[in-house]
Amino acid sequence: MFFEAKDYSSAARILAPVVAEDAANRAALELLARAYFHSAQLSRAEDAFRRLVELDPGNGWAYEALARTLERRSDGAGAARFRKLAQAMGVGRAEEIEVSVTAANLVG
């Protein structure tokens, strides 16, 4: 609902406690990272995407999302490193940070 309304700050406020309670919930963490990214909370987005990469090192999308976040933070060198990893996993450059997660994915 909050993503559809583009109310990413509210989405982040709701998702943060979910992630705090279940740090291994990758779906909730992915949504939280996306909410931070879209609400320009880039330091938090970077931290969340880095945690997602740690939890799921085979997730090429997470590497690309981290690269996009680092670009927005003016860290081109850091972004290039993660973009290369994403490309090695078959993920192309993303113009948008999109996530398709259902509520069922959030239940651990």
CORBEL-V625925 format. One record per backbone hydrogen bond with DSSP energy under -1.0 kcal/mol. CO is the residue of the C=O (numbers start at 1). NH is the residue of the N-H. If there is no record, write none. Layout:
co=CO nh=NH
co=CO nh=NH
This chain:
co=1 nh=5
co=2 nh=7
co=3 nh=6
co=6 nh=8
co=7 nh=11
co=8 nh=12
co=9 nh=13
co=10 nh=14
co=11 nh=15
co=12 nh=16
co=15 nh=19
co=16 nh=20
co=17 nh=21
co=18 nh=22
co=22 nh=25
co=24 nh=26
co=25 nh=29
co=26 nh=30
co=27 nh=31
co=28 nh=32
co=29 nh=33
co=30 nh=34
co=31 nh=35
co=32 nh=36
co=33 nh=37
co=34 nh=38
co=35 nh=39
co=36 nh=41
co=37 nh=40
co=40 nh=42
co=41 nh=45
co=42 nh=46
co=43 nh=47
co=44 nh=48
co=45 nh=49
co=46 nh=50
co=47 nh=51
co=48 nh=52
co=49 nh=53
co=50 nh=54
co=51 nh=55
co=52 nh=56
co=56 nh=59
co=58 nh=60
co=59 nh=63
co=60 nh=64
co=61 nh=65
co=62 nh=66
co=63 nh=67
co=64 nh=68
co=65 nh=69
co=66 nh=70
co=67 nh=71
co=68 nh=72
co=69 nh=73
co=70 nh=75
co=71 nh=74
co=75 nh=79
co=76 nh=80
co=77 nh=81
co=78 nh=82
co=79 nh=83
co=80 nh=84
co=81 nh=85
co=82 nh=86
co=83 nh=87
co=84 nh=88
co=85 nh=89
co=86 nh=91
co=87 nh=90
co=102 nh=105
co=103 nh=106
